[in-house]
Amino acid sequence: MLNIALPKGRLGEQVYDAFERAGFPCPSIREDSRRLIFTNPEADVSYFWVKPSDVAIYVERGAADVGVVGKDILLELEPEVYELLDLNVGKCRMAVAALKGWQDNTQYTLRVATKFRRIAKQYYHSIGRNIDIIHLNGSIELAPILGLSDVIVDIVETGTTLRENNLEVVETIVPISARLIANRANFKFKTEPIERLVRELSKGTEQTL
Ligand code: PRP
C-alpha cells in the first residue's frame, strides 16, 4: 500500500488527477465529503488530504510514503526527504516586494515581513544586507502599507494581490512549483511503486529532477 499526502485545495485536486492518470486511482476521493483518508485496495493506494504546509512533515516522519509540496515549503523547512520530481504545476515565484517607487537605503537595517524566515534570511545573507525579520502568518502585503516593514518576502502568483495593494516586485528570489517528495526510509522498501509513480508522472510533466 502506497500512502500519499496531497495538499488540500485546488492544487491537490489537480495533482490527484495526475496520480490517477499515472495508474494510482482512488475514485472515492472525488466524492464531496469531509473525509480526509481515501483508500483503494485494488490499486494498493491510500490518499490523505493534508494542509499544504504540513505535507512535508507527514512525509518526513513516514506517516505518508510520498507527498506533493511546494518548493517554497521545502526551502523553508528543509525537511529530510527525497525530492523526486518537479510536477510543473502550482507555479509561482518567491519575491521581494515593496510599495511602488520604494528605494532601499542601505544605511538602515531593512525590515522584512514574511512567513518565510529561512528563505528571507538566506537571500539577504547572500547579498550581504542586514535585516530585521518580522514574522507574520498571512496578509503579508499589509505590512509595508502600515509601515510595519520596508519590504515583504512572499509568494507572487498572478501579481493581483500586489497590484491591488499598490505594491510591486523588487526582486525575484526563486521560482516555485509543486514537487513530489518521498520518505527516505520508506523509499527503500517501496522502491518499485514509488519509481513507477515517478516514471508515470514524469510522462505528464516536462522534467524530472
Ligand atoms: C498568497 C501570497 C499572496 C498571494 C499571491 O497568499 O501570500 O498574498 O497568494 O497571489 P497573487 O499574486 O495571485 O495575488 P494566500 O492566498 O496563500 O494567503 P495568505 O495571505 O494567508 O498568505
py3Dmol code that shows the C-alpha trace and the ligand (Angstrom):
import py3Dmol

protein = """\
ATOM      1  CA  MET A   1       0.000   0.000   0.000  1.00  0.00           C
ATOM      2  CA  LEU A   2       1.371   3.386  -1.039  1.00  0.00           C
ATOM      3  CA  ASN A   3       0.376   6.209   1.325  1.00  0.00           C
ATOM      4  CA  ILE A   4       0.177   9.576  -0.395  1.00  0.00           C
ATOM      5  CA  ALA A   5      -0.243  13.001   1.250  1.00  0.00           C
ATOM      6  CA  LEU A   6      -1.890  15.534  -1.035  1.00  0.00           C
ATOM      7  CA  PRO A   7      -2.209  19.261  -0.333  1.00  0.00           C
ATOM      8  CA  LYS A   8      -5.831  20.145   0.360  1.00  0.00           C
ATOM      9  CA  GLY A   9      -7.341  22.536  -2.182  1.00  0.00           C
ATOM     10  CA  ARG A  10      -7.388  23.211  -5.906  1.00  0.00           C
ATOM     11  CA  LEU A  11      -3.736  22.262  -6.436  1.00  0.00           C
ATOM     12  CA  GLY A  12      -4.265  18.948  -4.652  1.00  0.00           C
ATOM     13  CA  GLU A  13      -7.248  18.097  -6.847  1.00  0.00           C
ATOM     14  CA  GLN A  14      -5.205  18.854  -9.963  1.00  0.00           C
ATOM     15  CA  VAL A  15      -2.384  16.698  -8.597  1.00  0.00           C
ATOM     16  CA  TYR A  16      -4.769  13.817  -7.818  1.00  0.00           C
ATOM     17  CA  ASP A  17      -5.861  13.813 -11.481  1.00  0.00           C
ATOM     18  CA  ALA A  18      -2.217  13.346 -12.482  1.00  0.00           C
ATOM     19  CA  PHE A  19      -1.804  10.487  -9.968  1.00  0.00           C
ATOM     20  CA  GLU A  20      -4.925   8.820 -11.345  1.00  0.00           C
ATOM     21  CA  ARG A  21      -3.564   9.067 -14.887  1.00  0.00           C
ATOM     22  CA  ALA A  22      -0.288   7.626 -13.594  1.00  0.00           C
ATOM     23  CA  GLY A  23      -2.123   4.432 -12.552  1.00  0.00           C
ATOM     24  CA  PHE A  24      -2.916   5.170  -8.893  1.00  0.00           C
ATOM     25  CA  PRO A  25      -6.698   5.693  -8.987  1.00  0.00           C
ATOM     26  CA  CYS A  26      -8.935   6.155  -5.965  1.00  0.00           C
ATOM     27  CA  PRO A  27     -12.311   7.334  -7.345  1.00  0.00           C
ATOM     28  CA  SER A  28     -13.905   7.799  -3.892  1.00  0.00           C
ATOM     29  CA  ILE A  29     -11.657  10.850  -3.406  1.00  0.00           C
ATOM     30  CA  ARG A  30     -13.847  12.737  -5.884  1.00  0.00           C
ATOM     31  CA  GLU A  31     -16.904  12.327  -3.628  1.00  0.00           C
ATOM     32  CA  ASP A  32     -17.879  15.554  -1.979  1.00  0.00           C
ATOM     33  CA  SER A  33     -17.201  14.779   1.664  1.00  0.00           C
ATOM     34  CA  ARG A  34     -15.302  15.900   4.736  1.00  0.00           C
ATOM     35  CA  ARG A  35     -13.353  12.663   4.924  1.00  0.00           C
ATOM     36  CA  LEU A  36      -9.589  13.023   4.950  1.00  0.00           C
ATOM     37  CA  ILE A  37      -8.491   9.470   4.051  1.00  0.00           C
ATOM     38  CA  PHE A  38      -9.408   7.615   0.865  1.00  0.00           C
ATOM     39  CA  THR A  39      -8.233   4.075   0.175  1.00  0.00           C
ATOM     40  CA  ASN A  40      -8.419   1.896  -2.916  1.00  0.00           C
ATOM     41  CA  PRO A  41      -7.223  -1.637  -2.034  1.00  0.00           C
ATOM     42  CA  GLU A  42      -7.339  -2.742  -5.713  1.00  0.00           C
ATOM     43  CA  ALA A  43      -4.796  -0.085  -6.699  1.00  0.00           C
ATOM     44  CA  ASP A  44      -2.927  -0.536  -3.386  1.00  0.00           C
ATOM     45  CA  VAL A  45      -3.115   3.165  -2.653  1.00  0.00           C
ATOM     46  CA  SER A  46      -4.289   5.448   0.131  1.00  0.00           C
ATOM     47  CA  TYR A  47      -4.592   9.236  -0.099  1.00  0.00           C
ATOM     48  CA  PHE A  48      -4.711  11.789   2.752  1.00  0.00           C
ATOM     49  CA  TRP A  49      -5.789  15.414   2.421  1.00  0.00           C
ATOM     50  CA  VAL A  50      -3.250  17.442   4.384  1.00  0.00           C
ATOM     51  CA  LYS A  51      -2.831  21.166   4.957  1.00  0.00           C
ATOM     52  CA  PRO A  52      -0.313  22.145   2.236  1.00  0.00           C
ATOM     53  CA  SER A  53       2.289  23.406   4.689  1.00  0.00           C
ATOM     54  CA  ASP A  54       2.074  20.116   6.662  1.00  0.00           C
ATOM     55  CA  VAL A  55       2.695  17.668   3.794  1.00  0.00           C
ATOM     56  CA  ALA A  56       6.474  17.704   4.308  1.00  0.00           C
ATOM     57  CA  ILE A  57       6.042  16.813   7.992  1.00  0.00           C
ATOM     58  CA  TYR A  58       3.838  13.774   7.226  1.00  0.00           C
ATOM     59  CA  VAL A  59       6.360  12.565   4.660  1.00  0.00           C
ATOM     60  CA  GLU A  60       9.490  13.322   6.697  1.00  0.00           C
ATOM     61  CA  ARG A  61       8.119  11.303   9.618  1.00  0.00           C
ATOM     62  CA  GLY A  62       6.910   8.453   7.430  1.00  0.00           C
ATOM     63  CA  ALA A  63       3.160   8.825   8.083  1.00  0.00           C
ATOM     64  CA  ALA A  64       2.971   9.176   4.297  1.00  0.00           C
ATOM     65  CA  ASP A  65       5.372   7.481   1.873  1.00  0.00           C
ATOM     66  CA  VAL A  66       5.156  10.249  -0.686  1.00  0.00           C
ATOM     67  CA  GLY A  67       3.516  13.656  -0.941  1.00  0.00           C
ATOM     68  CA  VAL A  68       3.232  16.785  -3.008  1.00  0.00           C
ATOM     69  CA  VAL A  69       4.529  20.053  -1.636  1.00  0.00           C
ATOM     70  CA  GLY A  70       5.512  23.500  -2.910  1.00  0.00           C
ATOM     71  CA  LYS A  71       9.210  24.222  -3.361  1.00  0.00           C
ATOM     72  CA  ASP A  72       8.661  27.201  -1.028  1.00  0.00           C
ATOM     73  CA  ILE A  73       7.904  24.825   1.846  1.00  0.00           C
ATOM     74  CA  LEU A  74      10.927  22.652   1.003  1.00  0.00           C
ATOM     75  CA  LEU A  75      13.232  25.676   1.019  1.00  0.00           C
ATOM     76  CA  GLU A  76      11.728  26.982   4.235  1.00  0.00           C
ATOM     77  CA  LEU A  77      11.590  23.733   6.259  1.00  0.00           C
ATOM     78  CA  GLU A  78      14.474  21.816   4.640  1.00  0.00           C
ATOM     79  CA  PRO A  79      12.825  18.502   5.578  1.00  0.00           C
ATOM     80  CA  GLU A  80      14.887  15.329   5.320  1.00  0.00           C
ATOM     81  CA  VAL A  81      13.045  13.813   2.359  1.00  0.00           C
ATOM     82  CA  TYR A  82      13.876  12.847  -1.199  1.00  0.00           C
ATOM     83  CA  GLU A  83      12.726  15.364  -3.785  1.00  0.00           C
ATOM     84  CA  LEU A  84      11.848  13.184  -6.760  1.00  0.00           C
ATOM     85  CA  LEU A  85      10.033  15.201  -9.381  1.00  0.00           C
ATOM     86  CA  ASP A  86       9.046  18.698 -10.427  1.00  0.00           C
ATOM     87  CA  LEU A  87       5.347  18.381 -11.249  1.00  0.00           C
ATOM     88  CA  ASN A  88       5.352  21.701 -13.094  1.00  0.00           C
ATOM     89  CA  VAL A  89       2.066  22.779 -11.535  1.00  0.00           C
ATOM     90  CA  GLY A  90       1.376  25.353  -8.842  1.00  0.00           C
ATOM     91  CA  LYS A  91       3.903  27.619 -10.498  1.00  0.00           C
ATOM     92  CA  CYS A  92       4.658  30.950  -8.861  1.00  0.00           C
ATOM     93  CA  ARG A  93       7.727  32.757  -7.516  1.00  0.00           C
ATOM     94  CA  MET A  94       9.188  33.852  -4.213  1.00  0.00           C
ATOM     95  CA  ALA A  95       9.820  37.578  -4.432  1.00  0.00           C
ATOM     96  CA  VAL A  96      10.747  40.709  -2.547  1.00  0.00           C
ATOM     97  CA  ALA A  97       8.037  43.357  -2.915  1.00  0.00           C
ATOM     98  CA  ALA A  98       7.598  46.904  -1.664  1.00  0.00           C
ATOM     99  CA  LEU A  99       5.356  49.932  -2.103  1.00  0.00           C
ATOM    100  CA  LYS A 100       5.551  51.269  -5.680  1.00  0.00           C
ATOM    101  CA  GLY A 101       8.576  53.531  -6.105  1.00  0.00           C
ATOM    102  CA  TRP A 102      10.219  52.380  -2.846  1.00  0.00           C
ATOM    103  CA  GLN A 103      14.004  52.625  -2.780  1.00  0.00           C
ATOM    104  CA  ASP A 104      16.335  50.911  -0.354  1.00  0.00           C
ATOM    105  CA  ASN A 105      18.516  52.970   1.977  1.00  0.00           C
ATOM    106  CA  THR A 106      21.391  50.706   2.935  1.00  0.00           C
ATOM    107  CA  GLN A 107      22.346  52.912   5.891  1.00  0.00           C
ATOM    108  CA  TYR A 108      19.477  51.316   7.803  1.00  0.00           C
ATOM    109  CA  THR A 109      18.634  47.748   8.728  1.00  0.00           C
ATOM    110  CA  LEU A 110      15.959  46.556   6.323  1.00  0.00           C
ATOM    111  CA  ARG A 111      12.692  45.493   7.951  1.00  0.00           C
ATOM    112  CA  VAL A 112      11.375  42.396   6.156  1.00  0.00           C
ATOM    113  CA  ALA A 113       7.897  40.988   6.830  1.00  0.00           C
ATOM    114  CA  THR A 114       7.412  37.360   5.823  1.00  0.00           C
ATOM    115  CA  LYS A 115       6.077  33.909   6.518  1.00  0.00           C
ATOM    116  CA  PHE A 116       9.311  32.524   5.030  1.00  0.00           C
ATOM    117  CA  ARG A 117      12.006  33.397   7.570  1.00  0.00           C
ATOM    118  CA  ARG A 118      14.667  30.984   6.367  1.00  0.00           C
ATOM    119  CA  ILE A 119      14.252  31.925   2.698  1.00  0.00           C
ATOM    120  CA  ALA A 120      14.384  35.649   3.525  1.00  0.00           C
ATOM    121  CA  LYS A 121      17.422  35.256   5.802  1.00  0.00           C
ATOM    122  CA  GLN A 122      19.326  33.172   3.245  1.00  0.00           C
ATOM    123  CA  TYR A 123      18.530  35.573   0.427  1.00  0.00           C
ATOM    124  CA  TYR A 124      19.629  38.723   2.296  1.00  0.00           C
ATOM    125  CA  HIS A 125      22.673  36.943   3.707  1.00  0.00           C
ATOM    126  CA  SER A 126      23.674  36.048   0.136  1.00  0.00           C
ATOM    127  CA  ILE A 127      23.602  39.710  -0.874  1.00  0.00           C
ATOM    128  CA  GLY A 128      25.146  40.926   2.387  1.00  0.00           C
ATOM    129  CA  ARG A 129      22.206  43.063   3.527  1.00  0.00           C
ATOM    130  CA  ASN A 130      21.396  43.473   7.222  1.00  0.00           C
ATOM    131  CA  ILE A 131      17.768  42.735   8.002  1.00  0.00           C
ATOM    132  CA  ASP A 132      15.259  42.570  10.804  1.00  0.00           C
ATOM    133  CA  ILE A 133      12.728  39.782  10.198  1.00  0.00           C
ATOM    134  CA  ILE A 134       9.110  40.410  11.152  1.00  0.00           C
ATOM    135  CA  HIS A 135       7.375  37.041  11.163  1.00  0.00           C
ATOM    136  CA  LEU A 136       3.729  37.135  10.061  1.00  0.00           C
ATOM    137  CA  ASN A 137       1.308  34.340   9.245  1.00  0.00           C
ATOM    138  CA  GLY A 138      -0.700  35.881   6.409  1.00  0.00           C
ATOM    139  CA  SER A 139      -1.870  39.075   4.684  1.00  0.00           C
ATOM    140  CA  ILE A 140       1.813  39.968   4.481  1.00  0.00           C
ATOM    141  CA  GLU A 141       1.045  42.742   1.980  1.00  0.00           C
ATOM    142  CA  LEU A 142      -0.376  44.862   4.786  1.00  0.00           C
ATOM    143  CA  ALA A 143       2.994  45.278   6.491  1.00  0.00           C
ATOM    144  CA  PRO A 144       4.612  47.877   4.188  1.00  0.00           C
ATOM    145  CA  ILE A 145       1.302  49.704   3.764  1.00  0.00           C
ATOM    146  CA  LEU A 146       1.014  50.232   7.519  1.00  0.00           C
ATOM    147  CA  GLY A 147       4.723  50.976   7.961  1.00  0.00           C
ATOM    148  CA  LEU A 148       5.368  47.745   9.848  1.00  0.00           C
ATOM    149  CA  SER A 149       8.076  46.754   7.348  1.00  0.00           C
ATOM    150  CA  ASP A 150      10.037  48.182   4.402  1.00  0.00           C
ATOM    151  CA  VAL A 151       9.597  45.133   2.182  1.00  0.00           C
ATOM    152  CA  ILE A 152       7.933  41.739   2.170  1.00  0.00           C
ATOM    153  CA  VAL A 153       9.206  38.356   1.040  1.00  0.00           C
ATOM    154  CA  ASP A 154       6.227  36.419  -0.222  1.00  0.00           C
ATOM    155  CA  ILE A 155       4.747  34.293  -2.968  1.00  0.00           C
ATOM    156  CA  VAL A 156       3.625  36.057  -6.117  1.00  0.00           C
ATOM    157  CA  GLU A 157       1.437  34.113  -8.478  1.00  0.00           C
ATOM    158  CA  THR A 158      -0.678  36.363 -10.706  1.00  0.00           C
ATOM    159  CA  GLY A 159       0.565  39.601  -9.099  1.00  0.00           C
ATOM    160  CA  THR A 160      -3.013  40.667  -8.391  1.00  0.00           C
ATOM    161  CA  THR A 161      -2.590  40.961  -4.620  1.00  0.00           C
ATOM    162  CA  LEU A 162       0.438  43.229  -5.061  1.00  0.00           C
ATOM    163  CA  ARG A 163      -1.245  45.378  -7.718  1.00  0.00           C
ATOM    164  CA  GLU A 164      -4.420  45.829  -5.720  1.00  0.00           C
ATOM    165  CA  ASN A 165      -2.390  46.990  -2.734  1.00  0.00           C
ATOM    166  CA  ASN A 166      -0.126  49.408  -4.605  1.00  0.00           C
ATOM    167  CA  LEU A 167       2.923  47.160  -4.240  1.00  0.00           C
ATOM    168  CA  GLU A 168       5.401  45.894  -6.823  1.00  0.00           C
ATOM    169  CA  VAL A 169       8.067  43.213  -7.129  1.00  0.00           C
ATOM    170  CA  VAL A 170      11.555  44.493  -6.324  1.00  0.00           C
ATOM    171  CA  GLU A 171      13.416  41.229  -6.923  1.00  0.00           C
ATOM    172  CA  THR A 172      12.552  37.620  -7.716  1.00  0.00           C
ATOM    173  CA  ILE A 173      14.302  35.253  -5.305  1.00  0.00           C
ATOM    174  CA  VAL A 174      13.401  31.842  -6.728  1.00  0.00           C
ATOM    175  CA  PRO A 175      10.781  30.207  -8.993  1.00  0.00           C
ATOM    176  CA  ILE A 176       8.399  27.847  -7.166  1.00  0.00           C
ATOM    177  CA  SER A 177       6.402  24.796  -8.279  1.00  0.00           C
ATOM    178  CA  ALA A 178       4.922  21.639  -6.748  1.00  0.00           C
ATOM    179  CA  ARG A 179       7.351  18.781  -6.063  1.00  0.00           C
ATOM    180  CA  LEU A 180       6.879  15.063  -5.410  1.00  0.00           C
ATOM    181  CA  ILE A 181       8.734  14.071  -2.251  1.00  0.00           C
ATOM    182  CA  ALA A 182       9.319  10.701  -0.561  1.00  0.00           C
ATOM    183  CA  ASN A 183      10.183   9.477   2.895  1.00  0.00           C
ATOM    184  CA  ARG A 184      13.796   8.281   2.800  1.00  0.00           C
ATOM    185  CA  ALA A 185      13.343   5.017   4.719  1.00  0.00           C
ATOM    186  CA  ASN A 186      10.015   4.086   3.108  1.00  0.00           C
ATOM    187  CA  PHE A 187      11.547   4.669  -0.316  1.00  0.00           C
ATOM    188  CA  LYS A 188      13.883   1.737   0.347  1.00  0.00           C
ATOM    189  CA  PHE A 189      11.156  -0.854   0.834  1.00  0.00           C
ATOM    190  CA  LYS A 190       8.596   0.662  -1.547  1.00  0.00           C
ATOM    191  CA  THR A 191      11.072   1.466  -4.302  1.00  0.00           C
ATOM    192  CA  GLU A 192       9.129  -0.290  -7.057  1.00  0.00           C
ATOM    193  CA  PRO A 193       5.756   1.514  -6.695  1.00  0.00           C
ATOM    194  CA  ILE A 194       7.419   4.855  -5.966  1.00  0.00           C
ATOM    195  CA  GLU A 195       9.670   4.590  -9.012  1.00  0.00           C
ATOM    196  CA  ARG A 196       6.668   3.568 -11.118  1.00  0.00           C
ATOM    197  CA  LEU A 197       4.807   6.625  -9.818  1.00  0.00           C
ATOM    198  CA  VAL A 198       7.736   8.902 -10.698  1.00  0.00           C
ATOM    199  CA  ARG A 199       8.088   7.324 -14.148  1.00  0.00           C
ATOM    200  CA  GLU A 200       4.393   7.625 -14.985  1.00  0.00           C
ATOM    201  CA  LEU A 201       4.008  11.111 -13.507  1.00  0.00           C
ATOM    202  CA  SER A 202       7.045  12.391 -15.364  1.00  0.00           C
ATOM    203  CA  LYS A 203       5.416  11.398 -18.664  1.00  0.00           C
ATOM    204  CA  GLY A 204       2.867  14.118 -17.957  1.00  0.00           C
ATOM    205  CA  THR A 205       5.383  16.737 -16.837  1.00  0.00           C
ATOM    206  CA  GLU A 206       8.285  18.421 -18.584  1.00  0.00           C
ATOM    207  CA  GLN A 207      11.241  17.288 -16.496  1.00  0.00           C
ATOM    208  CA  THR A 208      12.491  15.147 -13.657  1.00  0.00           C
ATOM    209  CA  LEU A 209      14.956  16.334 -11.055  1.00  0.00           C
TER     210      LEU A 209
END
"""
ligand_1 = """\
22
PRP
C -0.620 34.047 -1.291
C 0.534 35.001 -1.142
C -0.011 36.271 -1.723
C -0.933 35.764 -2.814
C -0.254 35.904 -4.142
O -1.489 34.280 -0.251
O 0.903 35.132 0.224
O -0.711 37.000 -0.771
O -1.206 34.403 -2.541
O -1.085 35.532 -5.214
P -1.348 36.513 -6.446
O -0.018 37.010 -6.939
O -2.026 35.625 -7.461
O -2.240 37.626 -5.996
P -2.534 33.239 0.286
O -3.751 33.258 -0.572
O -1.867 31.912 0.432
O -2.923 33.879 1.704
P -2.060 34.457 2.904
O -2.451 35.886 2.994
O -2.503 33.647 4.061
O -0.592 34.298 2.621
"""
view = py3Dmol.view(width=600, height=400)
view.addModel(protein, "pdb")
view.setStyle({"model": 0}, {"cartoon": {"style": "trace"}})
view.addModel(ligand_1, "xyz")
view.setStyle({"model": 1}, {"stick": {}})
view.zoomTo()
view.show()
